[in-house]
Amino acid sequence: MSLYERYERVFAHVPRPFAFLDMDHLDANIAYVQRYLRDKKIRIATKSVRSLGVLKYIANHFPSFTGWMTFSVSETVFLLKNGFDDCLLGYPTVETEEILQLLPYMRVGKKVIFMVDSLETWERLQQIGKQHEIVFSICLDINVSTNFPFLYFGTKRSPLTEKVALSDLLKKGLTLKNTRVVGVMGYEAQIAGVGDRPHEKWKRGIMPTLKKASTKEVSKWRKAAVEMTEQIAGKLEFVNGGGSGSLLWTAEQEEVTEITVGSAFYFPALFDQHHSLPLKPAAGFGLRVTRQPEQRIIVCHGGGYTASGALSTDKFPQVYLPKGLHYLTNEGPGEVQTPLKATDQIPAIGDTVYFRHAKAGELCERFQLLHTCRGDQLEGQFRTYRGEGECFL
């Protein structure tokens, strides 16, 4: 029985459109991450999962689990309210009213760590901490992008790109007594988030060379940043690196104590561009075929769930199953209708076409439930954040 036939059989009575999670594939992906973590702890990126039930399921498989990387204060409050602990806010925040909502949890011992890369955000935390007599734990986000003479290779996020900027921030920030530095994060986005086989053909020849050259710079700068921070601020509790797309390399880096992993568990379509990741597509969605305007063209109801990032067709959902279906160039995935051209098997009206979202957690913003299967059995459901009535970003 093919995978398409299995899904059609398992999900036969689930109303379309629907999102699904193949638990066999999720377990295989968990096993892969377990195998290559080496001696590092794992922090799970909640934005790439966006389901309380799935987050708990994944964490329970890792003895080295150390906590969560969250993506907003309101999401962090939601997680703490539901019993989660040890949340590293992955991005700076200046939302005072939301930060105040965290204080009751912090006062009873819940661990929350704030991301800082500027004196402005550091001072804002100091102001709140002093006013409410609480000490905030801080992680410094250093920028490990590589600025080659001919190309900036990485992301434009943190301004902490070199020693002088980091030293200056540390010296000023450490005078703020209602905060303490506990960690450093150096996320190598240009290695973890950029595939070895990019969508644009012109990049394929140069990308492996750029990534290899960049790893040397990342390692050198991150080690130096950790050493400097510990000299000025004292011993750190953790050094965070990541993520899914650089797991093997990051696990070899001496200065890193924990790796953030998220997308590896669902293995969305964009990660097909990483040839070093033998993972299995675990999450996706199914649409009903409702029309057939021409002999080799069918129309699905729904489908326009395009991913974030630089505009290009690799942000479209990938037509997954059955094989041999392609978007029409002048239409793509539509708001409520998606036409597809068939070069092989042609699904009939009433059949299902299965898709994979380009990114991991964004799929869950479109569906309230993840219907789960194991083998050829429908197993149950996990509610997504959306299904819990939540919307954070």
N, C-alpha and C positions, 0 to 999 in steps of 0.2 A: 504494500500500500504506500503510495507516495505521500509526502508531507501535506500536499494540497488535499488529497483525498482524506487523510486523517483529520485535518482541521475541519473539513466540510462535515465529516461524520461527528466529530466531538462537539462542534459548535452549532449543530443543525438547528437546535431549538432556541438559540440566543438571537433576540431581535437585532437586526442590522440598522444602523452602523454600530459597531462595538469594538472595544479594545480588548486585547488578550495578552496573557503572559504564559508562555510555555515553561512550566516548572522544570522539566527535564533539561531544557537549554539553560535556564537560570542556574540550576545546580551545577551544570558543567562549567559555566562561567565563574561561579563561586570557587569551584575546585581549581580552576586555572589561576585565579588571583591568589588563592591560598598557596599554591605551589611556588609562585614566584615572588612572594613577599620577602623571602629570606628571613632576616632577623628584625625586620621593620614592623612597627605597629600600623594598623590601618585606621584611617578616619574616613567615614563614608560621606560622600557629597550628596546631601539631601536633594539638591536641585535636579539631580540626574535620576531620581527615583520617585519623589513626590507622592508617596503613599505610606501612611503609618505602618500598615501591616507588612508591606514589602520591606520597609526599612528594618523593622524588627526581625523579620525572617532572615535577612542577609546578615545582620549583626550577630545573630545567634550562632552563625557558622564560623565565627572568627574568634579564637581564644585571644588573639592579639588586638582585638577591637579596643580602640581608645576613646572614640567619641564621634561627633558629627561635625561636618562643615556645613553651616546653614547659610542661607542667602539673603535673609532680611531679619530685622528685629521682630516684626510681627510673626514671621514663621517660627522664630526661635521661641517666642512666648507660647505659640500653639504647641510646639513640641514639648516644652517644659510642662505645660498644663497636662499633657498626655503621658507624663512619666519619664520623658527622656532626660538625659543629663550630659554634661561635658560638651557644650556647644561652642565651637569656634566660629564666630561670625566671619565669613570669608571675605567680607567687603566692608569698607568704612561706612559708618552711619552718623548722621547728624540730627536724627529725629528724636528730639528731647522727650516728647510725650511717650513715644514708644519705649525708649530706654527706661523711663520711669516704671513702665509695666514689668520690666525684668527684675526690679529691685526686690520685691517680695520673695521671689524664687532664690535670688542670690543670698538673701538674709538667712534662709533656712538651709544653705549649704550647696545649692545647685551651682555647678561650675559653668560660667559664661566668660568667654574671652573675646575681647573687641579687637578688630583690625585697625591699625593705625599706620599711616604713611605721611602724615603732615602734622605740624605743630597745632594747626587749627582744630583738627579732630581730637588731638590729645588734650588740648586745653578745654575743649567742650566737656570731655569726660571728667577732667579734673574739677570743673565748675559744678557739675552734677554730683560728683563724689563728695566734694567738700560740703555742699549744701545738705546732702542726705547722709553724711557720715558713713561712707562706704568706699572701699578701695577697689578700683577696677583692674582686672587683669588685662594685659595688652600683648598683642602679637604684632610685630613689625613686618610689614609686607614689602620686601625688597624686590625691585624690578630686575629680573634676570634675562631680559631680552638682550640680544646681541646687536650692537651697532657696528656693522661692518663698514669699511670705508665707502662702499658703493651701495649699501642697502641696510635699512633698519629691519632686523629680523626678530619679530616678536610683537608684543602688545603694548599699547600706550595706556598704562594704568598708573602704577606707583611712580613718584618722582625720585625714589631712592635707587639711583642707578650707579652710584659710586661712593667711595669711602667718605669723601668730604661731606656729602649730603647726609649720610647716615650718622656720622660722628656729630655733626652739628645738631641734628634732630635729637639724638640721644642726650647730649649735654644739656640741651634746653628742656627736654621732656622729663628728664630724671629729677628736675627740681620740683616737679608737680607731685606732691606727696600722697594724693589720693589715687594714685595709679602705680602699677608695678609691671615691669616687662617680664613676661614668662616664656615668650616664644618668638621665633622668626619663621616667616614663610617665604620661600622662594619658588614660586610655581613656574615651571619651564613650559609655558603655553606653546611656544614655537616648536617644541619637540613633542609634547603630549597631545596637542590639539591639531597638529598639521600632519596629514597622512604622507606616507612615502610615495603614494601614487595619487597625487592631487588631481582634482577634476580637470583643471586646465592643463592641457597637454604640454604647453611650453614650460611648465614648472617641473615636469617629471624628471628631466635630466639634471637639474640643478638642486632640487630639494634635498636628496640624500647628502650631498656635499655640504650644503648649508647647515643641515641638522648635525652632521658629524662635527663640523667646525664649531658650532654653537655649544655643543655639550662640553667642550673643553673650557670655554669661557664661563659657562654656567657654574661648573664645578669650582673653578678658581675663585669666582666672585662670591659665590654662596659660602664657601669655606671661610673666606676672608671676612665676610659680613658677620658670620657666626662668631668667629674669633674676636672681632672688634666689639661686638655687642656684649659678649661675656666678659671681656676686659673692663668695659665701662659700666655695665649694668649688673654683672654677676652671672652665676650659672643659670642657664636656661632650662626650662622643664621639657621643651621639645623644639625640634626643627622640622618644619613641614615642607614636603616637596610632592610632586605628583605630575600627572595623575594617570588615568587609564592608559593613555596612548604611549606613555614613557615608562610603564611599570618596570620592565626588565632593567632598564638603564638606571632609573632612580633607586631601585633596590640595591644597587651596587655602590651608591654614593655614601661615603663614610659619615659625612656631616649630617645626613638626614636621619631622623629617628622615627618619623611616621610618614606614610604616604596616603594622600587623599585619592580615593577611587570611587567612581560613580558610574560613568557610562559603560564600563566593562560589563556591568551586570545585565543591562538590557541589550547591549551591543547594537546601537542604532546604525542606520545606513552610512553615515559619514565615516564611521570607523572601518568600513570596508577598505578605506584608502590606506590603512595601516597593514602592510603585509606581514608584520611580526605578531599579529594578534589572531591566533586561531580560535576565535570565540564563536559562539552560536547565536544567531538572532533569536532573542527571547521575547521581545515585546513587539506588538504591531496592532493593526486594526483591520477590520473587515468591512467592506462596503457591498451593498447589493447592486447587482446589475439590473437596471430598470428599463433600458431602452436599447434599440439597435437600429440606428438610422440608415446604415449601409451594411453590406454583407460582411465586411471585416472590421466594422467599428461598433463598439458597444459603449454604453454610457452608465457610469456608476453614480449612485446618489450620495453626494458628499465628496470629500477628498482634499479640499483646499487647506490643508494643515501644513503650511510652509514653515520652515524653521527660521530662527534668527541668524544673523551674521551677514557677511558681505553678500550682496545679491548675485546669485548664480543658480543654475538649475540643479546643482547638487543639494540645494536646500529644499527641493521638492521631496515629498514622500517618495520612497522607492517602490515601484510596482514589484511586488515580491512573488506572489503565487496567484494563478499558475504562470509559468514562464511564457515569454513570447508576447507580452503586452507592453505597449509603449504609449507615452503621452503624444498628443498632437502638438506639434511645435507652436502653432499659433493659439493654443488654448491652455495647455498645462492643466494642473489640478484646479478645479473650479470651486467657487463658493459653495454651491450645492449640487453641481453636476460636473462629473469628470469623464470626458470622452477618452477612450483608449483604442489604439489600433492594434489588431491582432496579427501576428506573423505566424502563429502556430495554432495551438488549441484556442477555440473561441468559446468563452463561457456563454451560456444562454441567459435569457431574461429570467431572473430569480436566483441565479447562481451568485457566488461571492467572489470578489477579488480581494486578496490580502496585500496590505501595504506595510512598509516599515517607515517610521518617522526618521527624518534625517538626524535628529538629536534625541537624546534619551528621555529626559524628564518632561520635555515640552509636550510630548504625546498626552500626558496626564492632564494637561490644561484643557483638553478637548473632550475628555470622557470622565464620567463619574465612577465607573467601575473598570477594573481589570478582571476579565473572566479567565480563570486559570484552568489549565489542562495538564494532565500527567499521563504519558502513554496515550492510549486512545480513550481516556476517560475525562469527562468534565469534572474538575475537582471542586471549584468554589469560586469565590470572588474576593478581591481586595478593593476597598474603596480608595480612590485617589484623593489628593487634597481637594480637588474640585467636588468630588463626591461627599466630602466632609463639610461642604459649604464654604470652603476657604479659597481665597485668591490673593496671592501675595505680591507678585510682580507680573 
